[in-house]
């Protein structure tokens, strides 16, 4: 009986060792992927930080609509939400323009310009004059400027997505390419969490009068520090290898085209010279 069960036990041991080997391999792969992802995040942190600021601005404007309404839109919540919608109207235009610029001049340059414009528009909203603090005339100027800055912010954030996603997809290692792209959406959730937490904290610490007068400006102004850090980091990022390869191919193609044009011009000059000599010879012996 024991001898009859021996083959079964041997087979179970073999399968158990094979399963343990598969699990060990999976753990090693997961550890390797985690290390790769960690190194990649350390490499592209300026892009992720800038994307957090982009969605943070969307979130903080929505959480501060009561204060924005009182300061710029004379109590009209519909007008305040129209200012929120301006971002989404302009954003596709910014995506197209910055996408074209990223293809022509490089992904890194496009991300630098986008975060710079986004930072100026966001911080600028916190510096605007309003009817609540500066009177009706200044309030009208502030209303026009906040709509303009909202449009500028939407234009630049549209370009942010158009430039960052191709850059991440091009430089990420093949083993974690999809996971690296998902970091873009992760920053969105982080931004909304930060925006809601900051707005909630301010409403707890400040009374309604101070919140209406100057407290609502703080969430916009604090973007200056992380925005500057992101801008500095993006200036030091390398260009993606795929774009550099495309740029080199374009340069070689243009050089070849220029060389062919020079050859055609030289042949045309040779034909013209021969024709002039033939005419001169004919005129002399006519």
VEXGUDO-761227 format. One record per atom (N, C-alpha, C, CB): x, y, z; residue in one letter. Coordinates in pm, whole numbers, plus 50000, padded with zeros to 5 digits. Glycine has a CB too. Example, Ala and Ser with C-alpha at 12.3 -4.5 7.8 and 13.67 -1.06 7.14 Angstrom:
residues 2
513194943150780A
512304955050780A
513204967050780A
511314955350905A
512854977550708S
513674989450714S
512905000350787S
514084994050572S
***
This chain:
residues 286
500834988050000X
500005000050000X
500875012650000X
499065000050122X
501915012450085X
502825023850089X
503535025749956X
503855022050201X
503935014449895X
504595015149764X
503635020349658X
505135001549724X
502335017549670X
501355022049571X
501155037149580X
500015014749590X
501295042849703X
501085057149720X
502345065249690X
500615059949859X
503485058449680X
504745065649661X
504775073949532X
505895055749660X
504355068349417X
504365076649295X
503485089049308X
503895068349175X
502335087649375X
501415099049393X
502075110049476X
500105094349459X
502755105649586X
503435115249670X
504575122249596X
503965108349796X
505275114849516X
506385120649438X
505855131049340X
507145109749363X
504735127649278X
504135137149183X
503685149749254X
502955130649109X
503085148349373X
502645160049450X
503835168849488X
501895155549577X
504945162549526X
506135170249562X
506675178049443X
507215160949617X
506655171349327X
507135178049206X
506285190149173X
507145168249087X
504955188249179X
504045199449150X
504165210549253X
502605194449143X
504375206449380X
504525216449484X
505785224749463X
504555209849622X
506905218149427X
508135225549401X
507985234649280X
509285215849380X
507265229749179X
507045238149060X
506215250349095X
506355230048949X
505175248449178X
504335259749217X
505125269849299X
503125254949297X
505955264749390X
506775273649470X
507755281449382X
507535265749576X
508275274949280X
509175281849187X
508465292849111X
509785272049091X
507215290149068X
506445300348997X
506165312249088X
505115294448944X
505755309449214X
505485320249308X
506725328549336X
504925314549438X
507865321649349X
509115328849372X
509465337649253X
510265319149401X
509225332349132X
509505340149012X
508595352449004X
509325331548887X
507325350549042X
506385361749041X
506805372449140X
504955357049073X
507225367949261X
507675377649362X
508915385249313X
507985370549494X
509835378149250X
511025384749197X
510665394849089X
512005374449142X
509725390949000X
509295400048894X
508615412448952X
508345392948798X
507765410349054X
507085421649116X
508095430849184X
506045416749218X
509095424949249X
510125433149313X
510915441049209X
511075424349395X
511225434549097X
511945441248989X
511115452648931X
512325431348880X
509805450048909X
508925460348855X
508825472048953X
507525454548826X
508755469149083X
508645479749183X
509895488449183X
508415473649322X
511075482249170X
512305490049166X
512365498649040X
513525480849172X
511975492948927X
511965500648803X
511005512448812X
511575491648686X
509815509948869X
508835520548881X
509325531548974X
507505515048930X
509975527549084X
510515537449177X
511575546249110X
511105530649299X
512485540049034X
513505547748962X
512865556948858X
514515538248895X
511815552048793X
511165560148691X
510475572348753X
510145551748613X
509805570248866X
509135581348934X
510165591848977X
508345576249057X
511315587549027X
512365596949064X
512895604548943X
513515589549133X
512795598448826X
513265604948704X
512295615448653X
513515594548597X
510995612748662X
509995621548601X
509165629148705X
509055613448511X
509655630348829X
508885637148932X
508475651248893X
509665637549059X
509275659048816X
508795672448779X
507515672048695X
509865679948702X
507375661948611X
506155660648532X
504965657248619X
506335650048424X
505155648048712X
504055643948799X
503655655248893X
504455631548880X
504625662748944X
504315674049031X
503525684648957X
505595680049088X
503915687648833X
503175697448754X
501765692948724X
503905700148625X
501585679948701X
500235674948675X
499365675648799X
500295660548624X
499965673548916X
499225675349041X
498725689749052X
500105671649164X
499595699349020X
499185713449027X
498065716448929X
500385722448999X
498125710348812X
497075712648712X
495705708948767X
497365704448585X
495565696948818X
494265692448867X
493935698249003X
494225677248874X
494935702049079X
494695708949206X
493965722149180X
496025711549281X
494365729249075X
493725742049044X
492275739949005X
494485749148932X
492005729548927X
490605726348896X
489815723949024X
490525713848804X
490375716049111X
489645712349234X
489435724349325X
490405701349309X
490485732449345X
490395743249443X
489415753849397X
491755749449467X
489325756349267X
488335766049217X
486925761149247X
488505768349065X
486675748449227X
485355743049255X
485005743549402X
485265729049205X
485975740749489X
485705740949633X
485545755149686X
486825733949708X
486065765149614X
485975779049659X
484975787149579X
487335785649650X
484055780549513X
483055787549433X
482265797849514X
482095777649371X
481845795449639X
481125805949714X
481945818749729X
480745800749852X
483245817549759X
484085829349772X
484345836049638X
485405825549838X
484575828149534X
484805833649401X
483535840649351X
485225822549301X
482375835149378X
481115841149338X
480925854849402X
479945832049375X
481205855849532X
481035868549603X
482045879049559X
481145866349752X
483245874849520X
484305884349487X
484265888949342X
485625878249516X
483815880549251X
483945883849109X
482645883549029X
484905874449046X
481635876549074X
480455874448991X
479165879649056X
480305859748960X
479295888749154X
478145895649214X
477075885949264X
477535905249114X
477505874949320X
476575865449379X
475955855649282X
475505872749447X
476375855749156X
475805846749055X
476635833849049X
475755853548914X
476085823149105X
476805810349103X
476905805048961X
476105800049193X
475905807848877X
475955803148737X
477135809248663X
474645806648665X
477365822248686X
478505828748622X
479825822948673X
478465843848646X
479875819848803X
481095814048859X
481385800348797X
480985812749011X
480345792248779X
480555779148718X
480835780348569X
479335770248740X
480395791448507X
480785793848368X
482285796248359X
480015805948311X
482835803248460X
484285804848465X
484995791548481X
484675814048579X
484375782348552X
484945768848564X
484905761548430X
484175760648669X
483825763848353X
483675756848225X
484605762148117X
482245757848178X
485075774648133X
485975780348033X
487205771548013X
486405794548075X
487715765848122X
488885757048112X
488655745748013X
489225751248247X
487495739548022X
487225727747940X
486945731447795X
486055720047997X
486475743847771X
486245748347634X
487575750647563X
485405761147633X
488525756647634X
489815760447574X
490795748747572X
490425772247649X
490595739347659X
491565728547676X
491865720747548X
491085719147780X
490885716947465X
491235709647341X
492125717747247X
489975705647267X
491905731047244X
492755739447160X
494195739147210X
492235754147158X
494355740247342X
495705739447399X
496355725947374X
495655742147547X
495555715247382X
496095701947354X
496615700747213X
495055691447379X
495865706347116X
496295705546976X
497565713846954X
495175710446883X
497575726147006X
498715735146984X
499975729547050X
498405749247038X
499855725247174X
501025720147245X
501455706547189X
500735718947395X
500485698647142X
500845686047077X
501665688446951X
499605678047044X
501235698346872X
501995701946752X
503385706946789X
501245712546670X
503455715446893X
504745720846936X
505655709746990X
504545731547043X
505075700047062X
505885689047115X
506455680447002X
505035680247209X
505685678646895X
506195671046781X
507265678746704X
505045667546686X
507175691846704X
508085699846623X
509345704046700X
507385712146572X
509175707846825X
510285713446902X
510735704747019X
509905726946953X
509995694347052X
510425685347159X
509435684847273X
511755689447210X
509335673047336X
508405671147447X
508815679447569X
508335656347485X
510105680047598X
510575686947718X
510245701847710X
512075684947736X
510495708147597X
510205722347584X
508715725247599X
510695727547449X
507885716347545X
506445718347557X
505995717347703X
505695708047473X
506565707947777X
506175706647919X
506645718648001X
506745693647979X
507785724347966X
508285736148039X
507355748048017X
509715739647993X
506975750447892X
506085761747861X
504715759747925X
505945763547709X
504215747447921X
502875744947975X
502815747348125X
502435730647943X
503805742448200X
503775744348345X
504025758948381X
504815735248414X
504805766148300X
505035780348326X
503735788248307X
506135785848232X
503035785848196X
501775792748173X
500725789248277X
501265789648035X
500675776448315X
499715771948416X
500005778448551X
499755756648428X
501275779648586X
501625785748714X
501285800548716X
503125783648743X
501575807648607X
501245821948600X
499745824048610X
501775827948468X
498965815748540X
497505817348543X
496935814148681X
496845808248437X
497455803948746X
496925799948877X
497275810148985X
497475786148917X
498555814148992X
498965823949092X
498315837449063X
500505825349094X
498175840748935X
497545853548899X
496125854748950X
497565855248750X
495385843748955X
494015844249005X
493965848249152X
493325830748986X
494995844749226X
495035848449367X
495445862849391X
495965839549440X
495875870049286X
496325883849301X
495335893949243X
497665885549235X
494215889449194X
493285898249123X
492515907449218X
492315890049041X
492225919549173X
491325928149251X
489885923049239X
491415942849203X
489115924949345X
487735920149345X
486805930849399X
487615907349429X
485535929449369X
484545939049418X
484385938349569X
483195936549350X
484695927149630X
484525925449774X
485545933649852X
484645910649813X
486755935149795X
487805942349868X
488165955749805X
489035933849876X
487915957549677X
488425969349606X
487335977849539X
489405964949503X
486075974149551X
485015982149493X
484515976649361X
485485996149474X
483375982149311X
482745976849189X
483605978249064X
481435983949166X
484305989749048X
485095991748927X
486235981648918X
485666006148924X
486955979949028X
488045970049031X
487475956049018X
488855971249161X
486275953949070X
485645940849058X
485355936948914X
484375940449137X
484935946948834X
484685944148691X
485975940348619X
484025956248623X
487045947648652X
488355944148594X
488765930148638X
489435954448636X
488565927048765X
488905913748815X
488115902748748X
488705913048963X
486835905448718X
486005895448651X
486545892148512X
484545900248641X
486905902748438X
487465900548304X
488785893048313X
487675914048231X
489625896748409X
490935890448421X
490835875848467X
491805898248519X
489885872948557X
489795859148603X
489295850048492X
488875858148726X
488405855048406X
487965847048292X
489125844948194X
486775853848222X
489925855448177X
491095854248087X
492105844248141X
491765867948067X
492385845348271X
493355836148332X
492825821848335X
493695840648473X
491505820248353X
490935806748347X
491125800748208X
489435807048384X
490925809048105X
491155804147970X
492615800647946X
490705814347870X
493515809047996X
494955806247982X
495335793548055X
495795817948036X
494775791748175X
495075779748251X
494575767248181X
494455780548391X
493365767848123X
492835756548049X
493655753547924X
491405759048011X
494115764147856X
494945762347736X
496235755147770X
495245775947672X
496885759247880X
498165753247918X
497995739147974X
498865761948020X
496905736748046X
496705723348100X
496335713347991X
495635723548207X
495665718147886X
495455709447771X
496765705347708X
494575716447667X
497695714847700X
499025711647649X
499815702847743X
499795724147622X
499545703947872X
500215695347971X
499965680647942X
499735698848114X
498705677247919X
498375663247890X
498965658847757X
496845661247889X
498905667747657X
499395664247523X
500905661947521X
499035675047425X
501635668447611X
503095667147611X
503595656347707X
503735680347646X
502925655147823X
503425646047926X
503215631447888X
502745648948059X
502015628047844X
501705613947817X
502625607847711X
500255612547772X
502865614447596X
503835608647501X
505235607447560X
503895616947374X
505635617447639X
506965616947698X
507115604947791X
507255629947776X
506115602847877X
506165591447969X
506175578347892X
504975591748066X
505325577247790X
505245564947713X
506535562047637X
504085565647615X
507255572447598X
508465570547519X
509685567047603X
508735582947439X
509765572547724X
510975570247803X
510815559147906X
511385582947873X
509575554547932X
509375544148033X
509935530847984X
507865542648066X
510555522848072X
511005509348033X
509845500847987X
511725502448149X
510125491647895X
509065483447839X
508305475247941X
509625474347736X
508995470948048X
508335462448148X
507265469948227X
509365456848244X
507375483148238X
506445490748322X
505785502148244X
507165496448445X
505735501348114X
505245512348032X
503795516048067X
505345508747884X
502925506148078X
501515508848110X
501355513548254X
500645496348086X
502115507448346X
502065511748485X
502555526048500X
502905502348574X
503605529548425X
504115543248430X
503085553148377X
505415544348349X
502365549448271X
501335558348217X
500195560348317X
500785552848086X
499935550148398X
498855551348497X
499195561448607X
498555537848559X
500475564648625X
500855574648724X
500255588248692X
502375575848733X
499985590648565X
499355603148523X
497985604648588X
499225603748370X
497205593748590X
495875594248652X
495955594248804X
495035582548604X
496995588048858X
497155587949002X
497355602049055X
498345579049042X
498105610248982X
498315624049024X
497005631849027X
499315630948932X
496065628248942X
494755634748943X
494065632849078X
493865629248830X
494055620449126X
493405617549255X
494125624649369X
493385602349281X
495445625049364X
496205632049466X
495855646949467X
497725630149444X
495705652749348X
495395666949338X
494045670349398X
495445671349193X
493025662249370X
491705664849426X
491705663049578X
490665655749362X
492485653449625X
492595651549770X
493235663749835X
493405638949802X
494315668749775X
494985680449832X
494095692849826X
496295683149757X
493385694549714X
492515706149702X
491395706149804X
491945706849563X
490735694849818X
489625693949913X
490125695350057X
488875680549896X
491275689550087X
491825690450222X
492225704750256X
493025681150237X
492845711550162X
493295725350186X
492095734650206X
494165730350070X
491085733150121X
489885741550134X
489185738850267X
488915738850017X
489095726350305X
488455722850433X
489235728550550X
488335707550447X
490555727850543X
491385733050652X
491225748150667X
492865729550628X
491165755250555X
491005769850561X
489665773850620X
491155775850423X
488605766750583X
487285769950638X
487205767150789X
486205761950565X
488045758050836X
488085755350979X
488865766151055X
488695741751005X
489955770850996X
490845780151065X
490385794651055X
492245778951010X
489685798250945X
489285812150923X
487775813650935X
489755816950786X
487365825250984X
485925827850987X
485465832150847X
485585838851092X
484155833650830X
483595836150697X
484075849450640X
482085836050704X
484185859750722X
484595872950673X
486025872750620X
484475883250783X
486955866850696X
488345866150650X
488475856850529X
489255861350763X
487685846450526X
487735837350412X
487285844550285X
486855825050437X
486255852650295X
485765860250180X
486755871050138X
484415866550212X
487425877250235X
488285888550205X
489625884350146X
488515896650329X
490335875150212X
491665871450164X
491985856550175X
492695879150240X
491215849150254X
491545835050273X
491465826750147X
490635829250376X
490525830350056X
490375822549932X
491585823949841X
489115826949858X
492385834349859X
493555836649773X
494695826949804X
494055851049788X
494775822349926X
495925814249969X
496115801649885X
495765810450116X
495065793749858X
495285781549779X
495835784049639X
493995773849767X
495525795849581X
496075799049450X
497525803549460X
495245809949384X
497835811449563X
499185816949575X
500225806449612X
499195827949678X
499825796449690X
500815786449733X
501325778049616X
500205777349839X
500655778649502X
501115771149384X
502445776449331X
500075771549274X
502815788549373X
504065794349324X
505275785849361X
504235808349378X
505295780549482X
506475773049527X
506615759549455X
506405770649679X
505615750649462X
505765737949389X
505835739949237X
504615728549423X
505155750449186X
505235753049043X
506645756749000X
504275764149004X
507325764949082X
508715768549051X
509635756449058X
509205779449148X
509405747849157X
510205735649170X
509995726649048X
509845728049301X
508735725049005X
508445716848887X
509075722748762X
506935715348868X
509015735948749X
509625742648633X
511125740348629X
509325757548636X
511775741648744X
513225739348751X
513545724848714X
513765742548892X
512775715448767X
513035701448738X
512825697948592X
512155692748823X
511835703748529X
511555700648389X
512645706048296X
510205706348348X
513245717048333X
514325722448251X
515535713148247X
514745736048302X
515665704648349X
516805695448357X
516485681448305X
517285694548499X
515255679448258X
514905666248204X
515525664248066X
513375664748196X
515935651948034X
516445649247899X
515285647947801X
517305636447898X
515605650447677X
514595648447572X
514415633547548X
514995655647441X
513225629747502X
512965615447482X
513785610047365X
511455613047457X
514295597647377X
515125591847268X
514385590947136X
515615578047308X
513085587947140X
512325586747015X
512265599946940X
510915581747044X
512075611047013X
512045623946948X
513415627546892X
511575634747045X
514485624646969X
515825627546920X
516135619446794X
516865624647029X
515685606946790X
515885598746670X
515125604446551X
515455584246696X
513865608446577X
513075614546469X
513715627446421X
511645617246516X
514235635446515X
514875648146480X
516125645746396X
515235655946606X
516895635346431X
518085632146354X
517715627346214X
518905621446426X
516665619246204X
516205614746072X
515735626345986X
515085604446088X
515045635846050X
514585647645976X
515765655845926X
513675656446064X
516785657046011X
517975664645971X
518685657845855X
518935666146090X
518815644545863X
519445637245753X
518645638445624X
519625622645790X
517315637845637X
516465639145518X
516595652945455X
515015636345553X
516635663345539X
516795676945487X
518155678845424X
516575687145598X
519205673145487X
520545674145430X
520615667145295X
521595668145526X
519975655445286X
519955648245160X
519185656045053X
519345634345178X
518065661945093X
517295669844999X
518075682044952X
515965674145063X
518785688445045X
519605699945009X
520725695844915X
520165706545135X
521335684144941X
522415679244855X
521895676344715X
523055666544916X
520715670344705X
520125667544574X
519795680444500X
518865659144591X
519295690344572X
519005703144507X
520285709744457X
518285712544604X
521385708744535X
522645714344490X
523165707144366X
523685713644602X
522995693744363X
523395686244244X
522595690444121X
523245671344268X
521285691944139X
520445696244028X
520825710243981X
518965696044068X
521145719044075X
521535732544039X
522875732343962X
521645741344164X
523805723744009X
525105722643940X
524905717343798X
526075713544020X
524045707243781X
523795701943647X
523115712243558X
522925689343656X
522205719843615X
521535730343538X
522535741043495X
520405736643619X
523455744643584X
524485754543549X
525395749143440X
525315758343672X
525725736243447X
526575730143345X
525885730443209X
526945715743383X
524615726843205X
523855727143079X
523775741343025X
522435721443100X
523515751143113X
523445765143069X
524775769843013X
523035774243185X
525875765743080X
527205769743033X
527505763642896X
528285765543133X
527165750842878X
527395744342749X
526555750942639X
527065729342757X
525335754442672X
524465760942573X
525005774642534X
523045762242628X
525505782142631X
526065795242600X
527315793942514X
526395802842728X
528155784042544X
529355781942462X
528985778042319X
530255771242524X
527955769242307X
527525765142173X
526995777042095X
526445754242182X
526245785742157X
525735797542088X
526865806842048X
524735804942176X
527845808442138X
528975816942104X
529765811441984X
529895818242225X
529945798241984X
530675792041873X
529925793941741X
530885777141901X
528615792241746X
527795793941625X
527825808341576X
526365789641652X
527795817841668X
527835832041628X
529175835641566X
527555841141748X
530235829841617X
531555833041563X
531755827441422X
532635827641656X
531155815941392X
531375809741262X
530185811241167X
531675795041282X
529285820041204X
528115822141117X
528545829840991X
526985829741194X
***
